[in-house]
Amino acid sequence: MNREPAFPRWVALIRAILGVISFGLLGWSLTKLVAVGLASIVRGVDGADSVWLADGRIEQIIFIDCALLIGFLTATVIVGRFALRLTAEDLRFRRTGGGGRGALVAFAAGAVLSSLVMLLGVVVGDASWVADAGTPSGYAGRVGLAFLVLLPGALAEETMFRGVPLVALDRTIGRGPAIGVTALLFALAHGANPSVTTLSIGNICLAGVLLGVAFFAPGGIWTAMGLHLGWNFGLAALDAPVSGINLRIPLIDYLPGQPAWLTGGPFGPEGGVLATIVLALATAMAGKLFLARSQLAPEPPPHSQGSTPGHT
């Protein structure tokens, strides 16, 4: 058993904040190196790949998502494991009470929630679907490709915001504030997305709170990833923009209609009040469910004065 030294609470807080900052800087630096390196290998070009990677087509999104995943998983090992001494169990990658089942159930729940937002837009707003060029096989192929694009992105973003940062802050400032801080960072990271609005940033922050609750539910990071992926996939499969990014699904066209503040407009359903309502209700239900099961009961900070926790 390896024992860590005891720290006063204020020292533990500074240590956690510096760890989170280091994690973010290292993760983004590694992401850029990996993205340009992968593009150079595939495309056979030099540093001008940064322009190609910014075009926003589905191939570029795959590169960026994979680079994010590699970059932040590496940062998780370097900062989380070796600097902050967080284990895979601490980060909820392992021994989470059913990661596979949690991911599948959460994926279904996420897809239902995002589809519900769109259907509400049809019922109470002016949203609709119209026929588009394409074939059923073309639709199935594009939807499958969308899934492959969204999968590494969902896991990468959960690693970025619900991994090291959430665990480190949870142990110093408490679970509720930690979820709130990481949700805000999650929302601000989407601030440069196409057609972004203040309301859409607020909704993404609310989604970050829901994902933070999911992280501490059975299944850990895999439950949060499944919920994230299911939400995005539900939007993409029905041709709605995912956080302002349109994956261009054939056969059907989603028209958000008006008013944009209700249905989300060009940013997609995540940018409207209907999403606010659905996300708020889902977050309240999830919090109540897991609080009732004591899944969200905060743990004493392991580095507080007088504590000498260990990892087996």
C-alpha positions as CSV (number, residue, x, y, z in Angstrom):
1,M,0.0,0.0,0.0
2,N,1.4,3.4,-1.0
3,R,0.6,6.2,1.4
4,E,0.5,9.8,0.3
5,P,1.7,12.6,2.6
6,A,-1.0,14.6,4.5
7,F,-1.7,18.2,3.3
8,P,-3.5,21.0,5.0
9,R,-6.7,21.8,3.1
10,W,-5.4,25.1,1.6
11,V,-2.3,23.3,0.3
12,A,-4.4,20.5,-1.2
13,L,-6.6,23.2,-2.9
14,I,-3.6,24.9,-4.5
15,R,-2.1,21.6,-5.5
16,A,-5.4,20.6,-7.1
17,I,-5.8,23.9,-9.0
18,L,-2.2,23.8,-10.3
19,G,-2.8,20.2,-11.3
20,V,-5.9,21.1,-13.2
21,I,-4.2,24.0,-15.0
22,S,-1.2,21.8,-15.8
23,F,-3.5,19.1,-17.1
24,G,-5.3,21.5,-19.4
25,L,-2.1,23.1,-20.8
26,L,-0.4,19.8,-21.3
27,G,-3.5,18.2,-22.9
28,W,-4.0,21.0,-25.4
29,S,-0.3,21.1,-26.3
30,L,-0.2,17.4,-26.9
31,T,-3.5,17.6,-28.9
32,K,-2.0,20.1,-31.3
33,L,1.1,18.0,-31.8
34,V,-0.8,14.8,-32.4
35,A,-3.3,16.5,-34.7
36,V,-0.7,18.0,-36.9
37,G,1.4,14.9,-36.8
38,L,-1.5,12.6,-37.8
39,A,-2.5,15.0,-40.6
40,S,1.1,15.1,-41.9
41,I,1.3,11.3,-42.0
42,V,-2.0,10.9,-43.8
43,R,-1.9,14.0,-46.0
44,G,1.8,14.2,-46.6
45,V,2.0,18.0,-46.0
46,D,3.7,20.3,-43.5
47,G,2.5,22.6,-40.7
48,A,-0.1,24.2,-43.1
49,D,-2.3,21.2,-42.0
50,S,-3.6,23.5,-39.2
51,V,-5.6,25.2,-41.9
52,W,-6.9,21.9,-43.3
53,L,-7.8,20.8,-39.8
54,A,-9.9,23.9,-39.3
55,D,-12.2,23.3,-42.3
56,G,-14.9,21.6,-40.2
57,R,-15.5,18.7,-42.5
58,I,-16.2,15.2,-41.1
59,E,-12.7,13.9,-41.8
60,Q,-11.1,16.8,-40.0
61,I,-13.5,16.3,-37.0
62,I,-12.2,12.7,-36.7
63,F,-8.6,13.9,-36.6
64,I,-9.4,16.6,-34.0
65,D,-11.4,14.2,-31.8
66,C,-8.7,11.5,-31.9
67,A,-6.0,14.0,-31.2
68,L,-8.0,15.3,-28.2
69,L,-8.4,11.8,-26.9
70,I,-4.8,10.9,-27.3
71,G,-3.6,14.2,-25.9
72,F,-5.8,14.2,-22.8
73,L,-5.4,10.5,-22.0
74,T,-1.6,11.1,-22.0
75,A,-2.1,14.2,-19.8
76,T,-4.2,12.0,-17.5
77,V,-1.4,9.6,-17.0
78,I,1.3,12.3,-16.6
79,V,-0.6,14.7,-14.4
80,G,-3.3,12.6,-12.9
81,R,-1.4,9.5,-12.1
82,F,2.1,10.7,-11.5
83,A,1.6,14.3,-10.2
84,L,-1.7,14.0,-8.4
85,R,-1.4,10.3,-7.7
86,L,-4.9,9.5,-8.9
87,T,-5.6,5.9,-9.7
88,A,-7.8,4.5,-12.5
89,E,-10.3,3.8,-9.7
90,D,-10.1,7.4,-8.5
91,L,-10.7,8.6,-12.0
92,R,-13.6,6.1,-12.4
93,F,-12.2,4.3,-15.4
94,R,-12.2,1.0,-13.4
95,R,-14.3,-0.7,-10.7
96,T,-17.3,1.6,-11.2
97,G,-20.1,-0.9,-10.8
98,G,-20.8,-1.8,-14.4
99,G,-19.1,0.5,-16.9
100,G,-20.4,-1.3,-20.0
101,R,-24.0,-1.5,-18.8
102,G,-23.8,2.1,-17.6
103,A,-22.5,3.3,-21.0
104,L,-25.3,1.5,-22.9
105,V,-28.1,2.6,-20.6
106,A,-26.8,6.2,-20.6
107,F,-26.4,6.2,-24.4
108,A,-30.0,5.2,-24.8
109,A,-31.1,7.9,-22.3
110,G,-29.0,10.6,-24.0
111,A,-30.5,9.7,-27.5
112,V,-34.0,9.8,-26.0
113,L,-33.4,13.2,-24.4
114,S,-32.0,14.9,-27.4
115,S,-34.7,13.4,-29.7
116,L,-37.3,14.7,-27.2
117,V,-36.0,18.2,-27.5
118,M,-36.4,18.0,-31.2
119,L,-39.9,16.6,-31.1
120,L,-40.9,19.3,-28.7
121,G,-39.6,21.8,-31.2
122,V,-42.0,20.3,-33.8
123,V,-45.0,20.3,-31.4
124,V,-44.6,23.8,-29.8
125,G,-42.3,25.5,-32.2
126,D,-41.9,25.6,-35.9
127,A,-39.4,22.9,-36.4
128,S,-39.9,20.1,-39.0
129,W,-38.2,17.5,-41.1
130,V,-38.4,17.5,-44.9
131,A,-37.2,15.0,-47.5
132,D,-33.7,15.3,-48.8
133,A,-31.7,13.7,-51.6
134,G,-30.2,10.3,-50.7
135,T,-31.0,6.6,-50.1
136,P,-31.7,4.6,-47.0
137,S,-28.3,2.8,-47.4
138,G,-26.6,6.2,-47.8
139,Y,-28.4,7.4,-44.6
140,A,-27.3,4.3,-42.7
141,G,-23.7,4.7,-43.8
142,R,-23.6,8.4,-42.9
143,V,-25.2,7.8,-39.5
144,G,-22.7,5.0,-38.8
145,L,-19.9,7.4,-39.8
146,A,-21.3,10.0,-37.5
147,F,-21.3,7.5,-34.6
148,L,-17.6,6.8,-35.3
149,V,-16.9,10.6,-35.4
150,L,-18.8,11.3,-32.2
151,L,-17.4,8.4,-30.1
152,P,-13.8,9.6,-29.6
153,G,-15.1,13.2,-29.2
154,A,-17.4,12.2,-26.3
155,L,-14.7,10.2,-24.5
156,A,-12.2,12.9,-25.1
157,E,-14.4,15.6,-23.6
158,E,-15.3,13.5,-20.7
159,T,-11.6,12.8,-20.0
160,M,-10.9,16.5,-20.3
161,F,-13.6,17.8,-18.0
162,R,-15.0,14.9,-15.9
163,G,-11.6,13.1,-15.4
164,V,-8.7,14.7,-13.6
165,P,-10.3,18.2,-13.1
166,L,-13.5,16.9,-11.6
167,V,-11.9,14.4,-9.3
168,A,-9.1,16.8,-8.1
169,L,-11.6,19.5,-7.4
170,D,-14.1,17.1,-5.8
171,R,-11.5,16.2,-3.2
172,T,-10.8,19.8,-2.3
173,I,-13.9,22.0,-2.8
174,G,-16.6,19.4,-2.6
175,R,-18.7,17.5,-5.2
176,G,-21.3,20.1,-6.0
177,P,-18.9,23.0,-6.5
178,A,-16.6,20.7,-8.5
179,I,-19.4,19.7,-10.8
180,G,-20.3,23.3,-11.3
181,V,-16.8,24.5,-12.0
182,T,-16.1,21.8,-14.6
183,A,-19.5,22.3,-16.2
184,L,-18.6,26.0,-16.7
185,L,-15.2,25.1,-18.2
186,F,-17.0,22.6,-20.5
187,A,-19.4,25.3,-21.7
188,L,-16.7,27.9,-22.2
189,A,-14.7,25.4,-24.3
190,H,-17.6,25.5,-26.8
191,G,-17.6,29.3,-27.0
192,A,-16.1,29.4,-30.5
193,N,-18.5,27.0,-32.0
194,P,-20.5,28.1,-35.1
195,S,-23.7,30.1,-34.3
196,V,-23.1,30.0,-30.6
197,T,-25.3,32.2,-28.3
198,T,-25.4,33.0,-24.6
199,L,-28.4,30.7,-24.2
200,S,-26.5,27.8,-25.9
201,I,-23.5,28.3,-23.6
202,G,-25.9,28.2,-20.7
203,N,-27.4,25.0,-21.9
204,I,-24.0,23.4,-22.4
205,C,-23.1,24.3,-18.9
206,L,-26.3,22.7,-17.7
207,A,-25.5,19.6,-19.8
208,G,-22.1,19.6,-18.1
209,V,-23.8,19.5,-14.7
210,L,-25.8,16.5,-15.9
211,L,-22.7,14.8,-17.1
212,G,-21.0,15.5,-13.8
213,V,-23.8,13.7,-12.0
214,A,-23.5,10.8,-14.5
215,F,-19.7,10.6,-13.8
216,F,-20.5,9.7,-10.1
217,A,-23.2,7.3,-11.0
218,P,-22.6,3.6,-11.4
219,G,-20.4,3.1,-14.5
220,G,-18.3,6.2,-13.8
221,I,-16.7,7.9,-16.8
222,W,-18.2,5.3,-19.1
223,T,-21.7,6.3,-18.0
224,A,-20.9,10.0,-18.6
225,M,-19.4,9.1,-22.0
226,G,-22.4,7.1,-23.0
227,L,-24.8,9.9,-22.1
228,H,-22.7,12.4,-23.9
229,L,-22.5,10.2,-27.0
230,G,-26.2,9.3,-27.0
231,W,-27.2,13.0,-26.8
232,N,-25.0,14.0,-29.7
233,F,-25.8,10.9,-31.8
234,G,-29.6,11.5,-31.3
235,L,-29.1,15.0,-32.8
236,A,-26.9,13.9,-35.6
237,A,-29.0,10.9,-36.6
238,L,-32.0,13.3,-37.1
239,D,-29.9,15.8,-39.1
240,A,-29.8,18.5,-36.4
241,P,-26.5,20.4,-35.7
242,V,-24.5,19.1,-32.8
243,S,-23.4,22.2,-30.9
244,G,-23.5,24.2,-34.1
245,I,-21.7,21.6,-36.2
246,N,-23.8,20.0,-39.0
247,L,-22.7,16.5,-40.0
248,R,-24.9,16.6,-43.2
249,I,-27.0,13.5,-42.9
250,P,-28.7,12.5,-46.3
251,L,-32.3,11.6,-46.9
252,I,-33.8,14.0,-44.3
253,D,-33.3,17.7,-43.5
254,Y,-34.0,19.2,-40.1
255,L,-35.5,22.7,-40.2
256,P,-35.3,24.3,-36.7
257,G,-37.9,26.9,-37.4
258,Q,-38.7,29.9,-35.3
259,P,-38.4,31.4,-32.8
260,A,-34.7,30.5,-32.5
261,W,-34.7,31.1,-28.8
262,L,-37.2,28.3,-28.4
263,T,-35.9,25.7,-30.9
264,G,-32.2,26.6,-31.0
265,G,-32.0,28.0,-34.5
266,P,-28.8,27.4,-36.5
267,F,-26.8,26.2,-33.4
268,G,-29.2,23.3,-33.1
269,P,-31.7,22.2,-30.5
270,E,-29.0,22.7,-27.7
271,G,-29.4,26.4,-28.3
272,G,-33.1,26.8,-27.3
273,V,-35.2,27.0,-24.2
274,L,-36.7,23.6,-24.9
275,A,-33.3,22.1,-24.3
276,T,-33.0,24.1,-21.1
277,I,-36.2,22.6,-19.8
278,V,-35.4,19.0,-20.8
279,L,-31.8,19.2,-19.4
280,A,-32.9,20.8,-16.2
281,L,-35.5,18.1,-15.6
282,A,-33.1,15.3,-16.5
283,T,-30.4,16.8,-14.2
284,A,-32.9,17.1,-11.3
285,M,-34.1,13.5,-11.8
286,A,-30.5,12.1,-12.0
287,G,-29.4,14.1,-8.9
288,K,-32.4,12.9,-6.9
289,L,-31.9,9.3,-8.0
290,F,-28.2,9.1,-7.2
291,L,-28.4,11.2,-4.1
292,A,-31.0,8.8,-2.8
293,R,-28.6,5.9,-3.4
294,S,-25.8,7.9,-1.8
295,Q,-23.8,7.8,-5.0
296,L,-23.1,11.5,-4.8
297,A,-22.3,11.7,-1.1
298,P,-19.0,13.6,-1.0
299,E,-15.9,11.9,0.4
300,P,-13.5,13.6,2.8
301,P,-10.6,15.2,0.9
302,P,-7.8,12.7,1.0
303,H,-5.1,15.3,1.5
304,S,-6.7,17.2,4.4
305,Q,-4.7,17.7,7.6
306,G,-4.5,14.5,9.6
307,S,-5.5,12.1,6.8
308,T,-3.2,9.5,5.4
309,P,-5.0,7.7,2.7
310,G,-3.4,5.0,0.6
311,H,-3.9,3.3,-2.7
312,T,-3.5,-0.5,-3.0
